[in-house]
Amino acid sequence: MTESPREKGLRDWLGIEMNLSRVKYDDDGNPYVLYFCRRKDGRIAKDYHYGEIRNCSECGNKYFADNKSIEKRRGLYCSCKCSNKLKNNPSWRGGVIVNQGYIFKSSPNHPFRNNWGLGYVPEHRLEIEKRLGRYLKNTEFVHHKNKNTFDNRITNLMVINNYGAHRNFDKTGKIKQEYIVFNGDNDA
């Protein structure tokens, strides 16, 4: 599928995969890229974007960054792919997010990660898995003893191997010993 000139111009304007062959130099040796745009009255106008040739902070490739991007501190990477890498993204908070009252940690290689971009796993499940030395099964549920979902100390966590038993334990506070896989510091 070929892209239209408009799509190609937009892609180039966003700085995605900027082709250095489009970069020209004026008489003083300053690099620029020439864009053609249609005005409201229908005439086609030339638009000169001056800037500089830079090396990408992430991959090291050379690319053209126009002065507007540099002024707005956007001209640091050669493409969206490089700028969206974890450590470069201004929204990156160290791989920890809070969602639905639980703390989630980024764990892209975890087999039961969710599908929110980088793969997050609830922190309480990671703590229990580290203690048990294995991944929890889908049928195993982690219960917070003090009902504080932000308190993920190992002594506050309990693993129950049955959904119905977990729901019943939430309501009544009683559970049969056979349903408990892990109880705080004591392996059951």
Contacts in CASP RR format, 6 or more apart in sequence:
PFRMAT RR
TARGET T0000
AUTHOR 0000-0000-0000
METHOD contacts of the structure
MODEL  1
MTESPREKGLRDWLGIEMNLSRVKYDDDGNPYVLYFCRRKDGRIAKDYHY
GEIRNCSECGNKYFADNKSIEKRRGLYCSCKCSNKLKNNPSWRGGVIVNQ
GYIFKSSPNHPFRNNWGLGYVPEHRLEIEKRLGRYLKNTEFVHHKNKNTF
DNRITNLMVINNYGAHRNFDKTGKIKQEYIVFNGDNDA
3 11 0 8 1.000
9 35 0 8 1.000
11 17 0 8 1.000
12 18 0 8 1.000
12 19 0 8 1.000
12 22 0 8 1.000
12 33 0 8 1.000
12 35 0 8 1.000
13 35 0 8 1.000
14 80 0 8 1.000
15 63 0 8 1.000
15 69 0 8 1.000
15 78 0 8 1.000
15 79 0 8 1.000
15 80 0 8 1.000
16 79 0 8 1.000
16 80 0 8 1.000
17 78 0 8 1.000
17 79 0 8 1.000
18 33 0 8 1.000
18 63 0 8 1.000
18 64 0 8 1.000
18 78 0 8 1.000
18 79 0 8 1.000
20 53 0 8 1.000
20 62 0 8 1.000
20 63 0 8 1.000
20 64 0 8 1.000
22 33 0 8 1.000
22 34 0 8 1.000
22 64 0 8 1.000
23 31 0 8 1.000
23 32 0 8 1.000
23 33 0 8 1.000
23 53 0 8 1.000
23 64 0 8 1.000
24 31 0 8 1.000
24 32 0 8 1.000
24 33 0 8 1.000
24 34 0 8 1.000
25 31 0 8 1.000
25 32 0 8 1.000
26 32 0 8 1.000
30 50 0 8 1.000
30 51 0 8 1.000
31 50 0 8 1.000
31 51 0 8 1.000
31 52 0 8 1.000
31 53 0 8 1.000
31 64 0 8 1.000
32 48 0 8 1.000
32 49 0 8 1.000
32 50 0 8 1.000
32 51 0 8 1.000
33 48 0 8 1.000
33 49 0 8 1.000
33 64 0 8 1.000
33 66 0 8 1.000
34 46 0 8 1.000
34 47 0 8 1.000
34 48 0 8 1.000
34 49 0 8 1.000
35 46 0 8 1.000
35 47 0 8 1.000
35 48 0 8 1.000
35 49 0 8 1.000
36 44 0 8 1.000
36 45 0 8 1.000
36 46 0 8 1.000
36 47 0 8 1.000
37 44 0 8 1.000
37 45 0 8 1.000
37 47 0 8 1.000
38 44 0 8 1.000
38 45 0 8 1.000
39 45 0 8 1.000
49 66 0 8 1.000
49 67 0 8 1.000
49 68 0 8 1.000
50 66 0 8 1.000
50 67 0 8 1.000
51 64 0 8 1.000
51 65 0 8 1.000
51 66 0 8 1.000
51 67 0 8 1.000
51 70 0 8 1.000
52 64 0 8 1.000
52 65 0 8 1.000
52 67 0 8 1.000
52 70 0 8 1.000
53 62 0 8 1.000
53 63 0 8 1.000
53 64 0 8 1.000
54 62 0 8 1.000
54 63 0 8 1.000
54 64 0 8 1.000
54 65 0 8 1.000
54 75 0 8 1.000
54 76 0 8 1.000
55 61 0 8 1.000
55 62 0 8 1.000
55 63 0 8 1.000
56 62 0 8 1.000
56 63 0 8 1.000
56 76 0 8 1.000
56 77 0 8 1.000
56 78 0 8 1.000
56 79 0 8 1.000
56 82 0 8 1.000
57 76 0 8 1.000
57 77 0 8 1.000
57 82 0 8 1.000
57 88 0 8 1.000
58 77 0 8 1.000
58 78 0 8 1.000
58 82 0 8 1.000
58 83 0 8 1.000
58 85 0 8 1.000
58 88 0 8 1.000
59 78 0 8 1.000
59 82 0 8 1.000
60 78 0 8 1.000
61 78 0 8 1.000
62 78 0 8 1.000
63 77 0 8 1.000
63 78 0 8 1.000
63 79 0 8 1.000
65 75 0 8 1.000
65 76 0 8 1.000
69 75 0 8 1.000
76 83 0 8 1.000
76 88 0 8 1.000
77 83 0 8 1.000
77 88 0 8 1.000
82 88 0 8 1.000
83 89 0 8 1.000
86 92 0 8 1.000
86 94 0 8 1.000
86 95 0 8 1.000
86 106 0 8 1.000
86 118 0 8 1.000
94 106 0 8 1.000
95 105 0 8 1.000
95 106 0 8 1.000
95 118 0 8 1.000
95 120 0 8 1.000
96 103 0 8 1.000
96 104 0 8 1.000
96 105 0 8 1.000
96 106 0 8 1.000
96 123 0 8 1.000
97 103 0 8 1.000
97 104 0 8 1.000
97 120 0 8 1.000
98 104 0 8 1.000
99 120 0 8 1.000
101 149 0 8 1.000
101 150 0 8 1.000
102 122 0 8 1.000
102 123 0 8 1.000
102 124 0 8 1.000
102 149 0 8 1.000
103 122 0 8 1.000
103 123 0 8 1.000
103 124 0 8 1.000
103 149 0 8 1.000
103 150 0 8 1.000
103 152 0 8 1.000
104 114 0 8 1.000
104 120 0 8 1.000
104 121 0 8 1.000
104 122 0 8 1.000
104 123 0 8 1.000
105 120 0 8 1.000
105 121 0 8 1.000
105 123 0 8 1.000
105 126 0 8 1.000
106 118 0 8 1.000
106 119 0 8 1.000
106 120 0 8 1.000
107 113 0 8 1.000
107 119 0 8 1.000
107 120 0 8 1.000
107 121 0 8 1.000
107 126 0 8 1.000
108 118 0 8 1.000
108 119 0 8 1.000
110 119 0 8 1.000
110 121 0 8 1.000
110 126 0 8 1.000
110 135 0 8 1.000
111 135 0 8 1.000
112 121 0 8 1.000
112 125 0 8 1.000
112 135 0 8 1.000
112 136 0 8 1.000
112 138 0 8 1.000
113 119 0 8 1.000
113 120 0 8 1.000
113 121 0 8 1.000
114 120 0 8 1.000
114 121 0 8 1.000
122 142 0 8 1.000
123 152 0 8 1.000
124 142 0 8 1.000
124 144 0 8 1.000
124 149 0 8 1.000
124 152 0 8 1.000
124 157 0 8 1.000
125 136 0 8 1.000
125 142 0 8 1.000
127 152 0 8 1.000
127 153 0 8 1.000
127 154 0 8 1.000
127 157 0 8 1.000
128 136 0 8 1.000
128 142 0 8 1.000
128 154 0 8 1.000
128 157 0 8 1.000
128 159 0 8 1.000
128 182 0 8 1.000
129 135 0 8 1.000
129 136 0 8 1.000
131 154 0 8 1.000
131 182 0 8 1.000
132 159 0 8 1.000
132 182 0 8 1.000
136 142 0 8 1.000
136 159 0 8 1.000
137 161 0 8 1.000
139 161 0 8 1.000
139 162 0 8 1.000
139 163 0 8 1.000
140 159 0 8 1.000
140 160 0 8 1.000
140 161 0 8 1.000
140 181 0 8 1.000
141 159 0 8 1.000
141 160 0 8 1.000
141 161 0 8 1.000
141 162 0 8 1.000
141 163 0 8 1.000
141 166 0 8 1.000
142 157 0 8 1.000
142 158 0 8 1.000
142 159 0 8 1.000
142 160 0 8 1.000
143 157 0 8 1.000
143 158 0 8 1.000
143 159 0 8 1.000
143 160 0 8 1.000
143 166 0 8 1.000
143 169 0 8 1.000
143 170 0 8 1.000
144 151 0 8 1.000
144 152 0 8 1.000
144 156 0 8 1.000
144 157 0 8 1.000
144 158 0 8 1.000
145 156 0 8 1.000
145 157 0 8 1.000
145 158 0 8 1.000
145 184 0 8 1.000
146 156 0 8 1.000
148 156 0 8 1.000
154 184 0 8 1.000
154 185 0 8 1.000
155 184 0 8 1.000
155 185 0 8 1.000
156 184 0 8 1.000
157 182 0 8 1.000
157 184 0 8 1.000
158 180 0 8 1.000
158 182 0 8 1.000
158 183 0 8 1.000
158 184 0 8 1.000
159 180 0 8 1.000
159 181 0 8 1.000
159 182 0 8 1.000
159 183 0 8 1.000
160 166 0 8 1.000
160 169 0 8 1.000
160 175 0 8 1.000
160 179 0 8 1.000
160 180 0 8 1.000
160 181 0 8 1.000
161 179 0 8 1.000
161 180 0 8 1.000
161 181 0 8 1.000
162 179 0 8 1.000
165 175 0 8 1.000
165 176 0 8 1.000
165 179 0 8 1.000
166 179 0 8 1.000
168 174 0 8 1.000
168 175 0 8 1.000
169 175 0 8 1.000
177 188 0 8 1.000
180 188 0 8 1.000
181 188 0 8 1.000
182 188 0 8 1.000
END
